Amino acid sequence: MARDGQINIRLSKAEKKKIEEYVEETHEFGSVAQMVRQLCHREIKNNSPSGGIDPDRLRLIVGETIDPLAEKVAEIDEQLVELSANVSDDDEIDKLARQIFHNLPIHNHPEEFHSPVESFHIADAEEYLPSAQLASTPSAWAAYFDEDVTKVRRACATMMDAYPDAEYYEEEFDHPDGYVQQAPERRYYKTN
């Protein structure tokens, strides 16, 4: 680009001397003319609508980009919390299934259960393993391990899948507290 245009600037002698000393001391610009040109271009670029950065526009662009990402991160975080809870719960169920299996009574046939389940009281299982083994129902194991009966039923189902020696049979009985049973109670045992 040919430089055939000219701009004249009037300065006091002190201003001119100050600018010349600055150029000589800093070595940032080769001459006063080069300094003036670069500073003018910089000022135009920073303050023009097309060359500068509009802070409001920048916030809008960043917001449009960040907001969906923040929502996605929140969704992922929720899924991780849920997954972590499920994994922890599954680990607890697996552990409980192992504990129940290792404490099951050993029988070759379900008829070897000596006592009918009606004679068993849930309160007995809280203190004594033999009482829990005598009944060997989800309710008895729930009392013995101090767990929710629903959790124990899940553990028993897991145990049946994991241990081929685990068996159960269903027995109908009347509960001592007068509860009318809707379905037979499962009594679990292992064969070896």
ABEGO torsion letter per residue (X at the ends): XBBABBBBBBBBAAAAAAAAAAAAAAGABABAAAAAAAAAAAAAAAABAAABBBAAAAAAAAAAAAAAAAAAAAAAAAAAAAAAAAAAAAAAAAAAAAAAAAABBBBABAAABABBAAABBAAAAAABAAAAAAAGBAAAAAAAAGBBAAAAAAAAAAAAAABAABBBBBBBBBBAAGBBBABBBBBBBBAX
